[in-house]
Amino acid sequence: MALVSAYSFFGCFAVLVGKKASTDGSVLVGHNEQDSGKRMLNLRVIPRIKHKPDDIVKLVRGGSLPEVEETYSFIWSENPGLEFSDMYINEWGVTVASDGCSTREDSYETLVARGDIVDGGIGYMLRRLIVQRAKSAREGIHIAGELLNHFGYSDSGRTLVVADPNEIWLLSIIRGKHWLAKRVPDDEVAILPNVHIITDVNLDDSDNFIGSPDIIDYAIKRGWHDPSKPFSFRDAYNPPSNEFWDPRQWRGQSLITEKVKDFSVTEQLPFSLKPDKKLSVADVVEILRYHGSKGSICSPPTLEGAVFQLRNWLPYEISCIYWRASAETCTSVLIPWYLGITEVPESYHKPVSIDEQLTVEHHINPPEGTFDPDPNHTWWKFKKLQDLVNSNYEIFIKKVRKVWDEFERKLYYDQPFIEANALKIFSENKDKARLYLTDYSKDISDKAVSIAESLESELKRGY
């Protein structure tokens, strides 16, 4: 079957699995973070922080808002220097990631002039404010909506993935003050490339839709929707294009169900689909690692691959796991970071205080040398292996994947035993259980780093 030409060749990519579509009842959020240029990632645990009554949150372009009395703790994957690329999971399992999705809205300057962007708008801090303040994904959507309604969005457009152990929402944002969130059905899987994928809109169905009340009327007013035809958010707000299919969305859907092979190339792909079989963490990461024609999903700009496993029947500290692969997903290995961990090894982030790292100034304007290869930084160790594998991919990837696949199978096998031990300790002493999980995740990380260094040496000798 021939695909039409792409309008999203590469970029961030997400696989979103409802709790009734996974093998164990987990909500699963898979995400490849893909960015060009000189990059690196920091990983860090941020504790709860109490704030003074007059503390404010500073935004990138000059705006501000009052702080809350206390912000929730979270695990933070920071992409220094970029406004729209960090990933988070907070102490309640609220998870936020994003894909850039351009829209046909007017320029930043035009929207400022007509009042649809106020005080410079909001961009970078939107995701962090969600995880600092929300105890559920739905609450996170409402928090984000209030901020967007007040400030307006400063970027060209984006879809945020906002999930928790019960629900997944896609928040599609247009530059300015128009936005729409739709819930992924519990028994279905959504594939998100770098285009808006929401089609129908029914704001009367508050269980599944939340958004700007004029989201349809505004599209009609701008001439982006013919009111005599059924409304599609995707058609109205994506940039004009002759293509019906995004190839990576098609590829992702084809990896979960045979149904897409029966679709005509002249019809649009659905927002989500029921998979042919229920998906596990291993199944989701296999999609993120896919290389091939007609919609390759994994590529060298991938800085991190992740699968957030979010479960609702255990204490949050044990039930939510940030499975994370540093650097390109196919050349790396998943490491399980339990939500209850108190810290990650120091080698996962630059040596700077938490207070300084949390400032907008430090993130947007990282110190000189931030992007220089650092042999002591864990992310760079996996990046070195990635670059070596890509120098002779067809040969080297077989050796690397054989080792990593065996490593991951052992992790999946051990998982119920680790969690049973953690739950037993947790019932007696919560703090000791958190230390147990911290030590376990650190031990797995240390082993993986050692293997990565050995693999690099072996490939060099063989090359």
C-alpha positions in Angstrom: 0.0 0.0 0.0 1.4 3.4 -1.0 1.4 6.2 1.5 0.9 9.8 0.6 3.8 12.2 1.1 4.5 13.1 4.7 3.8 16.4 6.5 5.6 15.1 9.7 8.9 13.3 8.8 10.4 13.3 12.3 9.9 14.8 15.7 8.5 13.8 19.0 6.2 10.8 19.0 3.8 9.3 21.6 2.0 6.0 22.1 -0.9 6.3 24.5 -2.6 3.2 25.9 -5.8 3.3 27.9 -6.0 1.2 31.0 -8.4 -1.4 29.4 -6.0 -1.7 26.4 -3.0 -2.7 28.4 -2.1 -6.2 29.6 -2.2 -5.4 33.3 -4.6 -2.5 33.6 -1.9 0.2 33.5 -2.2 3.4 31.7 0.8 3.5 29.5 2.4 6.6 28.0 5.2 6.0 25.6 7.2 8.9 24.3 10.3 9.6 22.1 11.7 13.1 22.8 13.3 14.2 19.5 15.1 17.5 19.0 17.8 18.8 16.6 20.9 20.7 17.4 23.4 20.3 20.3 21.4 18.8 23.2 21.7 16.8 26.4 19.3 15.8 29.2 19.3 16.1 33.0 17.2 13.8 35.2 16.4 14.9 38.7 14.0 14.3 41.6 12.4 17.6 42.8 10.9 17.5 46.3 7.8 19.3 47.6 8.6 23.0 48.0 6.8 25.4 50.4 6.5 29.0 49.2 6.1 32.4 50.8 2.8 34.3 50.4 4.4 36.8 48.1 6.4 34.3 45.9 5.6 34.4 42.2 6.2 32.2 39.2 8.2 33.9 36.5 7.4 33.2 32.8 9.8 33.3 29.9 8.6 36.5 28.3 8.0 38.6 31.3 4.7 37.5 32.7 4.1 36.2 36.2 1.5 34.6 38.5 1.2 33.9 42.2 2.9 30.8 43.6 0.8 28.3 45.6 1.5 27.5 49.2 3.2 24.2 48.4 4.1 22.5 45.1 4.1 18.8 44.6 7.3 16.7 44.1 8.1 15.4 40.7 10.7 13.5 38.6 12.0 15.9 35.9 13.7 15.2 32.6 15.1 18.6 31.7 16.1 19.5 28.1 18.2 22.6 28.8 17.8 25.6 26.5 14.5 24.4 24.9 11.1 25.8 26.0 8.9 22.9 25.0 10.7 19.6 25.5 10.8 18.6 29.2 9.0 15.6 30.6 7.6 15.2 34.1 5.8 12.8 36.5 4.6 14.0 39.9 4.0 12.3 43.2 0.3 11.5 42.2 1.4 9.9 38.9 0.4 12.9 36.8 2.6 12.7 33.7 3.2 15.4 31.1 5.0 15.1 27.8 4.4 16.9 24.5 4.6 16.9 20.7 5.1 20.1 18.7 2.1 20.5 16.4 2.1 23.6 14.1 -1.2 25.4 13.5 -2.4 27.9 11.0 -3.0 30.7 13.6 -1.6 34.2 13.1 1.9 35.3 14.2 2.9 35.9 17.8 3.1 39.7 17.1 -0.4 39.8 15.6 -1.9 37.9 18.6 -0.2 40.2 21.0 -1.6 43.2 19.2 -5.2 42.0 19.4 -4.9 40.8 23.0 -4.9 37.1 22.5 -1.4 36.9 24.0 -1.0 38.8 27.3 2.3 39.5 29.2 4.3 37.6 26.7 2.0 34.5 26.9 2.8 31.2 28.5 4.9 28.4 27.1 7.7 26.7 29.0 6.2 26.8 32.4 2.8 25.4 31.4 3.8 21.7 31.9 5.7 22.3 35.1 2.8 24.2 36.6 0.5 21.2 35.8 2.7 18.7 37.7 3.4 21.1 40.6 -0.3 21.7 41.2 -2.5 18.8 39.8 -3.5 15.6 41.6 -5.1 14.2 38.5 -4.8 14.5 34.7 -8.3 16.1 34.5 -7.3 18.7 37.1 -4.2 19.3 35.1 -6.3 20.1 32.0 -8.4 22.6 33.9 -5.2 24.3 35.4 -3.7 24.5 31.9 -6.9 25.8 30.5 -7.1 28.7 33.0 -3.5 29.7 32.3 -4.1 29.5 28.5 -7.3 31.6 28.8 -5.4 34.2 30.7 -2.0 34.4 29.1 -2.5 32.8 25.7 0.1 30.3 24.3 3.3 31.7 22.9 4.4 28.9 20.6 3.1 28.0 17.2 1.1 25.1 18.6 1.5 21.9 20.6 -0.3 18.8 21.9 0.4 18.0 25.6 -0.1 14.5 26.8 -1.5 14.7 30.3 -2.1 11.3 32.0 -2.5 9.7 35.4 -3.2 6.1 36.6 -6.8 6.4 35.4 -6.9 8.6 32.3 -5.0 10.0 29.4 -5.9 13.4 27.9 -4.5 15.1 24.8 -4.5 18.8 25.1 -4.2 20.4 21.7 -3.1 24.1 21.9 -3.3 26.8 19.3 -1.1 29.9 19.5 -3.2 32.3 21.5 -6.2 31.4 23.6 -7.8 28.5 21.7 -7.3 24.9 22.9 -9.1 21.6 23.1 -8.6 18.5 25.2 -9.9 15.0 24.4 -9.7 11.9 26.6 -8.2 8.7 25.0 -10.9 5.9 25.4 -9.9 3.4 28.1 -10.0 0.5 25.7 -8.1 2.2 22.8 -4.6 3.3 21.8 -3.8 6.7 20.3 -0.7 7.4 18.2 0.5 11.0 18.3 3.1 12.3 15.8 3.8 16.1 15.2 0.3 16.9 14.0 -3.0 17.5 15.8 -5.0 14.3 15.6 -8.3 15.2 17.3 -11.2 15.1 14.9 -14.7 15.4 16.5 -15.6 17.9 19.2 -18.4 17.7 21.7 -18.0 20.1 24.6 -21.4 19.0 26.0 -19.6 15.6 26.7 -17.6 16.9 29.7 -16.4 13.4 30.5 -14.4 13.3 27.3 -13.9 16.9 26.1 -12.8 20.1 27.7 -11.9 23.2 25.7 -12.4 26.7 24.5 -16.2 27.2 24.1 -15.8 28.9 20.7 -13.4 26.4 19.3 -15.8 25.7 16.3 -17.2 29.2 15.9 -13.7 30.6 15.8 -12.7 28.2 13.0 -15.8 29.2 11.0 -15.0 32.9 11.6 -11.5 32.5 10.2 -12.7 30.6 7.2 -11.0 27.3 8.3 -14.2 25.3 8.5 -17.3 25.1 6.3 -20.3 24.9 8.7 -22.2 22.9 6.1 -19.8 20.0 6.7 -19.0 17.9 9.8 -16.4 19.6 12.0 -12.9 18.2 12.4 -10.5 20.0 14.7 -7.6 18.4 12.8 -8.8 19.8 9.5 -9.6 23.2 10.9 -6.4 23.9 12.9 -3.5 22.0 11.3 -1.7 24.0 8.6 -3.3 23.5 5.1 -2.1 20.3 3.4 -3.1 18.0 0.6 -2.1 14.9 2.7 -4.6 12.9 4.5 -2.2 10.7 6.5 0.8 11.3 8.6 3.1 8.4 7.9 4.3 7.9 11.5 0.7 7.9 12.8 -0.1 5.3 10.1 2.9 3.3 11.0 2.2 3.4 14.7 -1.4 2.3 14.2 -0.3 -0.4 11.8 1.9 -1.8 14.6 -1.1 -2.2 16.9 -3.8 -3.4 14.5 -4.3 -4.9 11.1 -7.4 -2.7 10.6 -5.5 0.3 9.1 -4.5 -1.8 6.1 -8.1 -1.7 5.0 -8.2 2.1 5.2 -8.3 4.2 2.0 -5.5 6.7 1.5 -8.2 9.3 0.8 -9.8 9.0 4.3 -8.3 10.3 7.5 -6.9 8.1 10.2 -9.0 7.7 13.4 -8.0 9.5 16.6 -7.6 6.1 18.4 -8.1 2.4 17.8 -8.7 -0.8 19.7 -5.5 -2.8 19.5 -5.5 -6.4 18.1 -4.0 -7.5 21.4 -3.5 -5.7 24.7 -0.1 -3.9 25.1 2.6 -4.2 27.7 5.5 -1.9 28.5 7.7 -4.1 26.2 5.2 -3.7 23.4 5.1 0.1 23.7 8.9 0.5 23.7 9.1 -1.8 20.6 6.9 0.7 18.8 9.2 3.6 19.9 12.2 1.6 18.6 10.7 1.0 15.2 13.0 1.6 12.2 11.8 1.2 8.7 10.2 2.7 5.6 6.9 4.5 5.5 7.1 6.1 8.9 10.3 5.4 10.9 9.6 6.2 14.5 13.0 6.0 16.1 15.8 8.2 14.7 19.1 9.8 15.8 17.5 13.0 17.1 15.9 11.0 19.8 17.3 12.2 23.2 15.2 9.9 25.3 12.6 7.1 25.0 10.2 6.6 27.9 7.3 4.5 28.9 5.4 5.7 31.9 3.6 2.8 33.6 0.8 4.2 35.7 -1.3 1.9 37.9 -4.1 2.7 40.3 -4.1 -0.3 42.7 -0.9 0.2 44.7 0.6 3.1 46.6 1.8 5.8 44.1 5.4 5.3 45.1 5.3 1.7 43.9 2.6 1.7 41.3 4.0 4.4 38.9 7.2 3.8 37.0 9.2 6.0 34.7 10.8 3.4 32.4 13.5 5.5 30.7 16.1 5.0 27.9 18.8 7.6 27.6 19.6 8.7 24.1 18.2 7.0 21.0 15.6 4.4 22.1 16.8 1.6 19.8 20.4 1.7 21.0 19.6 2.1 24.7 17.9 0.2 27.5 15.0 0.9 29.8 15.8 1.7 33.4 12.9 1.6 35.9 12.7 4.7 38.0 10.0 4.2 40.6 7.9 7.2 41.6 8.9 6.6 45.2 12.7 7.2 44.7 14.2 10.0 46.7 17.0 10.8 44.2 18.8 9.7 41.1 22.6 9.3 40.9 24.4 12.6 40.7 25.8 11.6 37.3 22.3 12.1 35.8 22.4 15.9 36.1 24.8 18.8 36.1 26.1 19.9 39.5 23.8 22.8 40.3 21.4 23.4 43.2 17.8 22.5 42.8 16.7 26.2 43.4 19.0 27.4 40.6 18.0 24.7 38.2 14.3 25.4 38.6 14.7 29.0 37.6 13.5 30.0 34.1 16.8 31.9 33.5 19.0 28.9 34.2 16.9 26.6 31.9 16.5 29.0 29.0 20.1 30.3 29.1 22.1 27.3 30.4 25.7 27.9 31.5 28.5 27.7 28.9 29.7 24.2 28.4 26.3 22.6 29.1 26.3 20.8 25.7 29.9 19.8 25.7 30.3 16.0 25.8 30.8 15.0 29.4 32.3 11.5 30.1 31.0 11.7 33.7 27.4 12.4 32.7 25.3 9.3 32.3 23.3 10.6 29.3 26.6 11.1 27.4 27.7 7.6 28.1 24.6 6.3 26.2 25.0 9.0 23.6 28.5 7.7 22.8 27.1 4.2 22.4 24.4 5.5 20.1 26.8 7.4 17.9 29.0 4.3 17.6 26.1 2.1 16.7 24.9 4.5 14.1 28.3 4.5 12.4 27.6 0.9 11.3 23.9 0.5 12.2 22.9 -2.7 10.4 25.8 -4.7 12.0 26.1 -3.1 15.5 22.4 -2.8 16.4 22.1 -6.6 16.4 24.9 -7.0 19.0 23.5 -4.2 21.1 19.9 -5.2 21.0 20.7 -8.8 21.9 22.4 -7.6 25.1 19.7 -5.0 26.0 16.8 -7.3 25.2 18.1 -9.9 27.6 18.7 -7.2 30.3 15.1 -5.9 29.9 13.5 -9.4 30.0 15.2 -9.9 33.4 13.8 -6.6 34.6 10.2 -7.5 33.5 10.6 -10.9 35.2 11.9 -9.4 38.5 9.3 -6.6 38.6 6.6 -8.4 40.6 9.1 -9.7 43.2 10.6 -6.2 43.6 7.2 -4.7 44.1 6.1 -7.4 46.5 9.1 -6.6 48.7 8.6 -2.9 48.4 4.9 -3.2 49.4 5.8 -5.3 52.4 8.4 -2.7 53.6 5.9 0.1 52.7 3.3 -1.4 55.1 5.8 -1.1 57.9 7.8 2.0 57.0 7.1 4.2 54.0 10.6 5.9 54.2 12.4 2.6 54.2 10.4 1.5 51.2 11.4 4.6 49.3 15.0 4.0 50.1 14.6 0.4 48.9 13.2 1.5 45.6 15.9 4.2 45.3 18.7 1.7 45.8 17.0 -0.8 43.4 16.7 1.8 40.6 20.3 3.0 41.2 21.6 -0.5 41.1 19.9 -1.2 37.8 21.3 2.1 36.4 24.8 1.3 37.5 24.7 -2.1 35.8 23.3 -0.7 32.6 25.9 2.0 32.5 28.6 -0.6 33.0 27.2 -2.7 30.2 27.0 0.4 27.9 30.6 1.1 28.4 31.6 -2.5 27.8 29.5 -2.6 24.6 31.2 0.5 23.3 34.6 -1.1 23.9 33.6 -4.3 22.2 32.2 -2.6 19.2 35.3 -0.4 18.8 37.5 -3.5 18.9 35.3 -5.3 16.4 35.1 -2.3 14.1 
